[in-house]
Amino acid sequence: MHHPRFKPLPLLVLAAALLALAGCGYTAQELYPSAYRTVAVPNFDNRTFSQGVEFELREALVKEIEQRTPYKVVRTPGSADTVIEGVVLSVESDLVSRTADGGVPQEVEVTVTIDFTWRDLRTGETLRGFQGFAAAGQYVPERTVGEFAQTAQHRAIQRMAEDIVSAMRDDAWE
């Protein structure tokens, strides 16, 4: 008979989860090239009229790198093994849908497009590079919800940072 405070089911679930994680054979940090320890992330150039998008992108990218990779982020390339550099090419809004009664904009999508490279500063080799790399976020401009275009831009930048960090993985091109 079990003690009234002892609950075997949560312990079994925890044990199964730990076994599943141990069975993977590698950690998340091993998915990234181990030849590097640091990455510089200077602000991207901004060729748009959207002020501050380059700062928001840098901040989101730094957070993603620190959370998901083994790399230490540094501000300037002089003290780093690698650097991620880029240019914000466009920030565009597109109408996705209108209300059936009256044709009022119901959903709008903001797409941020960049070019970026991840380079090894010791050899000059480009590790990853993309032109026209885009991510989108939506917002609902109706009065009842009251979201703003900045909300969609923020969502697009978050997705972009996640996608850039995913592209840094060793297995991203296998």
QUIGI-V468917 format. One record per run of one state. SS is the DSSP state (a for helix, b for strand, c for the rest). FROM is the first residue (numbers start at 1). LEN is the number of residues. If there is no record, write none. Layout:
BEGIN
SS,FROM,LEN / SS,FROM,LEN
END
This chain:
BEGIN
c,1,7 / a,8,15 / c,23,5 / a,28,4 / b,32,1 / c,33,5 / b,38,3 / c,41,4 / b,45,2 / c,47,6 / a,53,16 / c,69,3 / b,72,3 / c,75,2 / a,77,3 / c,80,2 / b,82,17 / c,99,6 / b,105,16 / c,121,5 / b,126,14 / c,140,9 / a,149,19 / c,168,1 / b,169,1 / a,170,4 / c,174,1
END
